[in-house]
């Protein structure tokens, strides 16, 4: 079987974290599936070679230095907020994507698009080539739809043109199928997975390190609320001042640098480490005491899965995409999104109770293992969808 994977985020160098979860899915598909990844060219020359089963096909849509719509921290929405002029390039990118999908789609058995905008383009290509299309939706596809007519139209057309629509969480599946009851039968949920490198982590710091290490990982966009983590660390009373490690890059970096300087004046060290290569993340988690996710909204955050697999106690915002993973006082702790005082209280609770940290961390890892949240199982489920769609298309023809 030949599957064309359409995405605007994909790691095109060893250091890149752009769409790393899509690469992990592609890498874990069965050997019998030939995959062609269709993605926009970045503003540098890609250094990701083809492999025996995977071909990378980058399409140009502007002069090299201008190709900054995708592969940036926070994705396409953040890129447009940072530079409105990039909107002028969007039609060229979409037309180039359509041409690439048509070229590859003629010879593919299935087109698999990621995110609704790509699903719309892939759906048009599928209609032109007769190739069935499945689309994967994530949190950004359904969040805030009521405030944006264009996004609602894109999602509606994407759903109508797709043979199957996969969501990364049950919450997104329910919301999307409720919004489009006519197409409810198309929807199903396949959760993302984690790699064995996280399950193999043995957490534990050096015996002489009495500092509480708090880690947050994500794009530095306003939605991630990294400033909330820094502010909560400042409000922690009693005990030694913690050290906050923030991994990622994005438009909020200047504001976070100011917040970090303010925190330092109160004795709280903040390490703004920037973007790290994926291979270094397990090492960071191995030296972490508490993992925090403070986002305003999420689909099904992979960083939570990875932290739980690493056996870490997780403190996370009480939002739909998280509730499927973190049960308060069982597999982690929840706090009201944006509530700095409540987050600080949760952090103090874990700081002062190492036994609770250990219990929650062990329960979190067991939750990941018992539910089979691995990339291999995720890829196997997608392979089943590919086969089902392909057979249905063949029978219909």
C-alpha positions, 0 to 999 in steps of 0.5 A: 500500500502507498500512503501520501501523508500531507502535513504543514509540520514535519521535522526536516532536520535532526534538530527540528521538533516541528511535527515530530509526532507525525514523523513518529507515526510515519516511522512506526507504520507497518513495513508493507506501507510505502509512505510519501510525506508531502510538506511545504519547504522551509526557509532552509534546505532540508537535510532529511534523506529518504529511507527505504519506505519513506520519501520526503517531498517538499514543495516550493511556494515562494523564494527560499527566505520567504517560506516561513508559514510552516515549520515554525514554533506554534505552527501556521496561526502563530506565524501569521500573528508574528508576520501578517505579510505572510498571509499574502503567501498563503494562496501560493502555498495552498495551490502548491500543496494541491499540485503536490497532492494531485501528483502524488495522489494519482499513484497513492492508495490513500491520502492522509492529511493532518489538520483541517486546512490540509484536509481541505486541500487533500480532499480536493486532490482526492476528488480529482484523482479518485484517491480516498482521503482521511484527515486527522483533527487536533485541538487547534482544529476545533478550538475557538470555531465560534469566533471564526467563520473561515475556520468553520467553513474550512472544517466543514469542507474538510469533513465533507471531502474526507472518507474518514476523520480521525481525532486524537482524543475522545473529547474532540471526536464527540465535539466534531461529530456533534457539530457534523451529525450528518457525517458522524459515522466518519469520526473515530478517535486514535490517541497518539503514542509515546516511544519506548525511550520515555518508558525506559527512563529511570527518574532520580536526581543526584543525591546532593541536589535538594532543588525542586526541578519543575519542567514545562515543554511546548511552543512559547505561544500565549495559549501555552501560558508558560508565564503562569508556571513562572508566576506560580513558582514565585508564589510557592511559600516555604522550602527552597526556591524551585528551578523552572525549566521551560523548553521551547521557542516562540513569540512569547520568549521576550515576555518570558525573559522579563518574567524570568528576570523578575522571578530571579529577583525572588530567588526562583531560577528560570531556565529558558532552554529554547528548543531542544532536539527530540533526542534530548527530551528524555534526559531532561525528564529524567532530571525533573521532579514535577512536570507542568502543563498550563495550557488554555486549550489542547487536543491530546498533549503528547508532552503529557503522555511522555511525562507520564510514561517517564513516571513523573507526577504531572500537574496539568490544567483542567481542560478537556484534552487533559482530563482523558489522561490525568485523573486528579489525585490518581494519575496526577493533579489538576488545577483551574486553567489560569489560576496561578494560586491554585497551581502554586498550591499544587506544586507545594503539595507535591514538593512537601510530599515525596511519597505522593510524587512517587505514587502519582508518577508510578500510577501515571506510567502504569496508565500509559502501559495498561492503555497501550499508548505506544506509537506502534499501537497508534500506527497499527490503528491507522494502518487499519483505517487505511486498509478499510478506506482503501477496500471501501473505495475499491468496492465502490469503484 
